[in-house]
Amino acid sequence: MNYADQWKTLSSRIRGLMQAAQLHAQFLAIESSDSYGTGKLLFEQIKYINIALRSFKDDFQQSLPPAALDATENIVEKTDNLITDESSSTQGARMRALLIILYAFESEMSFILSDVQEFIRARSERAFLHLQRSIVADTDFRAKWEKAFDDGEVACEKLGAVHLLLHGIWAFKVDAQGARTDLVYQEAATDLINMHRYADGIVLTEWKKVNGRNESQKQFEKARVQAELYAKGALAGIELTGYRYAVVISRNEVKVPEDISEGEVIYRHINIAVAPKTPSQV
């Protein structure tokens, strides 16, 4: 399970605890006593969440975004202090403080993680658009891509990966076993722990070349099937987990399928034409 999936579970537990606390407060307002010890049960649940957050931090300290890791370390420290400090306040006061900071943390953490994903997706989309428009506007750039197209699929992958890296996106593909493969060196991708030092996002892309319009839909499908082999967890906190890109390289524009959603992953289809026509010609 990657950190995004684990966080969904933790987030649900924190929100559920808040709902239970609200219900507890409503009952106290009516009865003004806690004869069944429900407050004590809530405090025990807070302790369990504290333990789960500590495990979350330890398990994903190498992959969480820096802001998310800082927030998690901070909340663990705060909850530790409040849970163990029995000298300055009652358990009820500490429980209320713990509930408030946990609620604030859940909101902050969800924002951090969702914001990172949207940022990487937007930057990836811009990189692909810039690639296509550069082919149109820059004759030297177009000549390189036309040569790569003639040289084959691997040559296109290499040029594409280098272009995406200019936008802070480190693109990779997967092999038959679903392992990450470097697009430039065509070797197993290694030493990715410190990827965040020079890349803003890590994105799965599958590149296919087509020679005729009739091949395009089949190649889009092949790219998508290959991408489905990927089974690794999110890496370095900057991997785009919700989107995967099936990229078809063609001489002229081809019809691009609609997005396909499978589970929590959306497959985006991109066409890069190395000798595109103008919109009026199309």
N, C-alpha and C positions, 0 to 999 in steps of 0.2 A: 504494500500500500504506500502511495507517495504522500508527501506532506499535505497536498491539497485535499485528498480524500480523508486523511486523518483529521485535518482541521474541521471538515464538515461534521464529523462525529463529535468532536469536542465542542464546536459551536452549538450544536443541537443540545448537548448536555447542559451548557451554560444557560441557554435560553429556557430550557425546561426547568432548571433550578429557579430562574427568575419568576416563572409562572407559578411555581409551587410556593415561593416566598410571598408573592402577591396574595395568593389564596390564604396563606397562613396569616398575613396581616389583616385581611378582611374578617377572618374568624375571630382573631383577637379583639378586633374592634367591637364585636358583638358580645363575646363571652368574657373578655378582659382577663382571661387566665389560660394557661397552656397545660391543662391537667394531663394530657396524653404525651407530653414531651415532644411535640412535633418540631419545636425550635431546635431541640438537640439533634433530631434527625437531619434537619437542614444543615446544621453545622458539620455533621459527619459527611454529608454529600459535598460540602465545600472542601473538606480535607481530601476526599477522593479525587475531586477535580484538580486540586493542587498537585497531587501525585501524578495524575495524567498529564498535566502541563509540563511537569518536570521531565517525564519520559519523552514527551513530544519534543522538548528542547534538546534533550540528549540524542534522540534518534535522528533529528534533522538539522543539527547545528551546522553541518557542512553544505546543506542544500537550501535552507531558508534564505529569503532575501534579507539583507542586512537589517533593514528597518523592522522586519517581522521578528528576527532573532533578538534584536534589542528589546522589543516590546515584550517578548516572551520571557526573557531573562529578568526584566523589570517586574513583571507580574508575579513570577515565581518568588522573587525576593520579598515583595510586599506581602504576599499571602503567607509566606513562611513566618514573617515577623508577626503578623496579626494573629495567626493561629497559635503560635507558641507563647506570645506575650500575655500572661494572665494577671499581671500586676497592675496595669493602669486602667482597665475598664472591665465591665461585665461581658459575659459571653454574648449577650444580646447586642450590645453596642459593637462588639467586634464583628459579629455576624452581619450587621447592617453595613458596616464599612466594607467588609469583604464582598458582599453582594454588589455594592455600588461600583467598586473597582473592577470586579469581574465583568459586570455589564458593560462598563466603559471599554475594557480591554477587548471584549468580543466584537464590539462595533469597530474599534480601531483596526484589529487584526483582519477582519473581513474586508475592510476597505483597502488595506495594504495589499492583500493577496489578489483581490479582484482588480485593483488598479494596475498591478504589475502585468497581469495577463492582457488587459486591454491595451496597455502601452506597447507590448511586444507585438500584438496583432496589428495595431495601426502602423507600426514601423515596418513590419514585414510587407503589408499591403503597399506602402509608399515605395519600398525598395523595388517591388515587381513593376509598379507603374513607371518608376524612373527608368528602369531597365528598358521597357518597351519604348518609351518616348525618346530615350537616348539613341536607340537604334534608328528611329525616324529622323532625329535632328542632327546626328553626328555621323558623317560619312565614314570616317576612320573607324569609329565604334561599330558601325554596321558591317564594315568589311571584315572585322575580326569575328563577328558573329556568323557571317555567311561562311567564312572559312571553317569555323568550329562546327557549323551545321554539316558541311561537307565531310569534315573529319569524323563526325559521329557523336553519339550520345554522351560519351564520357567527356569529350572536349567541351560540350555545352554545359555539362554539370560543373566543370571546373571554372569556366568563366562566370557562370551564374553564382556560384558560391563566393567567388572573389567580389563580385558586384554587391551581393547582399551584405558582405562583411563591411563594406564602406558605409553601410547604414547601421552598423552595429549588430547585424544579425548573423550568427554562426549557423549555417545550414548544414544538415547532415541527411544521410539516407540510411536505410537498414539493409542488412544482408539476409540470406535465407533463414538464418536463425533468429532474426529480429534484433540483432545487435547494431549499435551505432557504427556508421562508416563515414570516414572523412571524405568529402567530395573532391577535394583538391588532390590529396595523395592516394585516394582510392585504397586506403588501408583502414584497419580497425581504429576507431577514434579512442585515444587514450589521454590521460592527464587532463581531464576536463574539470577537475575540482575547482581550479582557479580561473575558470572561464570568465567569470564576472569582471576580471581585471581588464579585459579588452573587448568584451561583447556585452551588449545590452540585452540580447535575447538569443535563445537557442531554439531552432525551429526544424521540425521534420519536413523534408521536401523529397518528393520522388519525381525525377525528370525522365521524360520519354520523348523520343524523336519520331516525327511522322513525315512521310514523303508525299502523302496524298490526303485530301480531305476525308476520304472514306475510312481512313485508318484512325482518325482522331478519337472517336468515341471509344474504340477498343483500347487505345493507348491510355486514355484517361482512366479507364477501368483497371487496366494493368497496374498503373501507378497507385491507384487507390488500394488494390488488393495487396500490393507490396507494402504499403504504409501500414496496413492492418496487422502486419506481422510484429510491429513494434510493441514490446511489452515492458520496457524499462520504466522505472519511476522517474519523477521529475528531478532534474539535475540542477544543482547550483542555484536554485531559487529563481532562475531566469529562463526556465524552459517553458515554451508555449504548450500547455497541455490540452487546451480545448480545441485547437485547430491543427490540421495537417494539410499540406499543400501537394496536390497532384499537378505537376507542371508539364505541359506538352509544348515542345519546340517544333515549329512548322515553318515552311517558307512563306506562305501567305496565312492570313487569319483563318481560324477554324471555329466552329460553333463550340461554345463553352457550356457544359452542363451546369445546372443549378447546384447549389450546395447540397451535400448529403449528410444528414445527421445520424450517427450511430452511437447510441448510448450517450456518453458525455463528450464525444468527439465530433467535430464538424469537419468534413472534408471539403476544402476549397479547391476549385479548379482554375488554373491559370494557363493562358495561352501566350507564349512569346513567339511572335512572328519575326523572322530575320529579314524578310523582304516584304514588309507590309504595304498594302495599298492605302491611298488616302481615303478618308470617309466618303468622299463623293464618288470615288471609283468603286468602293464597296457597294 
